[in-house]
Amino acid sequence: MERERRTHPSGRVELRMDGEQPVAVGYAAVFYRSNDPGTEFELFEDVVERIDARAFDRAIRDSHDVRALFNHDPSQILGRNGSTLRLSVDSTGLRYEIDLPKSATQVREALERGDVTGSSFQFLAKGVSWNDEEGRSVRTITDVDLLDVGPVTFPAYDATTAGVRDSLNAW
């Protein structure tokens, strides 16, 4: 099974403060919505990928060891599931909150300035379905083993977000 990740420009990430603690907040993955082209990813010409709304349920329920990384780089670890990384799923997609370490000043500044605006996730596809739609092949991810999430310079899904949470500014 091959590790997959999605990287491509655009998105929105936020950096917020919870007291003195900077918290990166974003959507690592977004669920497909027919009215938002940013919620699908073009794998190849006439082949797109979409994420099913239940794709992360098992991964979150089973509490896999997920890391928060900047640009999928294991030397830039920002957090870890169960301590400094919180994952949740809502109607938009896979949401994360990362209590940024003091050593992540460069990432924090890039988020604050708006230089980094998107998020991504790395995964092993455990469930995939294929169908044809309007002359295109559609790959829908239905289940994953989640490996990492976090802010990235170039997200694949344009609708992903990242940022820093401010305790006075609910997200």
C-alpha positions as CSV (number, residue, x, y, z in Angstrom):
1,M,0.0,0.0,0.0
2,E,1.4,3.4,-1.0
3,R,1.4,6.5,1.1
4,E,-0.4,9.3,-0.5
5,R,-0.4,13.0,0.2
6,R,-2.0,16.0,-1.5
7,T,-0.1,19.2,-2.2
8,H,-1.1,22.1,-4.5
9,P,-1.6,25.9,-4.1
10,S,-4.4,27.9,-2.3
11,G,-6.6,27.4,0.8
12,R,-6.9,29.2,4.1
13,V,-5.1,28.5,7.4
14,E,-5.5,30.4,10.6
15,L,-3.2,31.0,13.6
16,R,-5.0,31.8,16.9
17,M,-4.0,32.4,20.4
18,D,-5.4,30.5,23.4
19,G,-4.0,32.7,26.1
20,E,-0.3,32.5,25.6
21,Q,-0.5,29.3,23.5
22,P,-0.5,29.7,19.7
23,V,-2.8,27.2,18.1
24,A,-2.8,26.3,14.4
25,V,-6.3,25.6,13.2
26,G,-7.3,24.2,9.8
27,Y,-9.0,21.6,7.7
28,A,-6.5,19.0,6.5
29,A,-9.1,17.5,4.2
30,V,-12.4,18.7,2.8
31,F,-15.4,16.6,1.8
32,Y,-16.7,16.8,-1.7
33,R,-19.4,19.4,-2.3
34,S,-20.7,19.5,-5.9
35,N,-21.0,23.3,-5.8
36,D,-17.3,23.8,-4.7
37,P,-14.7,22.7,-7.2
38,G,-12.0,23.2,-4.5
39,T,-13.3,20.1,-2.8
40,E,-12.0,17.7,-5.5
41,F,-8.5,17.1,-6.7
42,E,-7.5,16.4,-10.3
43,L,-5.2,13.4,-10.2
44,F,-4.8,13.2,-14.0
45,E,-6.6,14.6,-17.0
46,D,-10.2,13.4,-16.7
47,V,-9.6,11.7,-13.3
48,V,-10.6,13.4,-10.1
49,E,-10.4,12.5,-6.5
50,R,-13.1,13.2,-3.8
51,I,-13.2,12.4,-0.1
52,D,-16.3,10.8,1.3
53,A,-17.7,12.3,4.5
54,R,-17.0,9.0,6.4
55,A,-13.4,8.5,5.2
56,F,-11.8,9.5,8.5
57,D,-14.3,8.0,11.0
58,R,-12.4,4.8,11.7
59,A,-9.0,6.6,11.8
60,I,-10.3,9.0,14.4
61,R,-12.3,6.4,16.4
62,D,-9.3,4.0,16.6
63,S,-7.0,6.9,17.6
64,H,-4.1,6.0,15.3
65,D,-0.8,7.7,16.0
66,V,-1.1,10.8,13.8
67,R,1.5,13.5,13.7
68,A,1.1,17.2,12.9
69,L,3.9,18.2,10.5
70,F,4.8,21.3,8.5
71,N,4.9,20.4,4.8
72,H,4.8,16.7,5.7
73,D,8.4,17.0,6.9
74,P,9.1,14.7,9.9
75,S,11.9,17.0,11.0
76,Q,9.3,19.7,11.5
77,I,6.9,18.1,14.0
78,L,4.3,20.4,15.4
79,G,2.2,18.0,17.4
80,R,1.0,14.5,18.1
81,N,-2.5,13.0,18.4
82,G,-3.5,12.5,22.0
83,S,-1.4,15.3,23.4
84,T,-0.8,18.5,21.3
85,L,-3.0,17.6,18.2
86,R,-6.7,17.4,18.3
87,L,-8.6,15.9,15.3
88,S,-12.3,16.1,14.6
89,V,-14.7,15.7,11.7
90,D,-17.6,18.0,10.9
91,S,-19.7,18.7,7.8
92,T,-16.7,20.5,6.1
93,G,-14.0,17.9,6.6
94,L,-11.1,16.8,8.8
95,R,-10.4,19.6,11.2
96,Y,-7.2,19.9,13.3
97,E,-6.0,22.0,16.2
98,I,-2.3,22.0,17.0
99,D,-0.8,23.5,20.1
100,L,2.3,24.9,18.4
101,P,5.7,24.3,20.1
102,K,7.8,27.3,21.0
103,S,10.4,26.1,18.5
104,A,7.9,26.6,15.6
105,T,8.4,30.3,15.4
106,Q,9.0,30.2,11.6
107,V,5.8,28.3,11.0
108,R,3.9,30.6,13.4
109,E,5.1,33.7,11.6
110,A,4.3,32.3,8.1
111,L,0.7,31.6,9.3
112,E,0.3,35.0,11.0
113,R,1.5,36.8,7.8
114,G,-0.7,34.7,5.6
115,D,2.3,33.2,3.7
116,V,1.0,29.7,4.5
117,T,-2.7,29.4,4.0
118,G,-3.5,25.7,3.2
119,S,-3.4,22.3,4.8
120,S,-2.8,18.8,3.8
121,F,-2.9,15.2,5.0
122,Q,-0.9,12.0,4.3
123,F,-2.6,8.7,4.3
124,L,-2.9,5.1,3.2
125,A,-6.1,4.5,1.3
126,K,-8.0,1.6,2.9
127,G,-11.2,2.1,1.0
128,V,-11.7,3.5,-2.5
129,S,-14.6,3.4,-5.0
130,W,-14.5,4.4,-8.7
131,N,-17.3,5.6,-11.0
132,D,-17.7,7.5,-14.2
133,E,-19.4,10.9,-14.2
134,E,-19.8,13.2,-17.1
135,G,-16.9,11.7,-19.0
136,R,-14.5,11.7,-16.0
137,S,-13.3,8.9,-13.8
138,V,-14.0,9.7,-10.1
139,R,-12.0,8.2,-7.3
140,T,-13.7,8.5,-4.0
141,I,-11.7,7.8,-0.8
142,T,-14.0,6.1,1.6
143,D,-11.5,5.0,4.4
144,V,-8.0,5.9,5.3
145,D,-5.1,5.2,7.7
146,L,-4.2,8.7,8.6
147,L,-0.5,9.4,8.9
148,D,-0.1,13.2,9.3
149,V,-1.9,16.5,9.0
150,G,-0.8,20.1,9.1
151,P,-0.2,23.4,7.3
152,V,1.5,23.2,4.0
153,T,2.8,25.7,1.4
154,F,1.0,24.0,-1.5
155,P,-2.3,22.2,-0.5
156,A,-3.9,19.8,-3.1
157,Y,-7.5,20.7,-2.2
158,D,-8.0,24.4,-2.7
159,A,-10.7,24.4,0.0
160,T,-8.4,23.3,2.8
161,T,-7.5,25.8,5.5
162,A,-4.9,26.5,8.2
163,G,-4.3,29.2,10.7
164,V,-3.8,30.1,14.4
165,R,-6.7,30.3,16.8
166,D,-7.3,33.3,19.0
167,S,-9.2,32.6,22.2
168,L,-11.1,35.8,21.7
169,N,-11.9,34.9,18.1
170,A,-13.8,31.6,17.9
171,W,-13.3,29.7,14.6
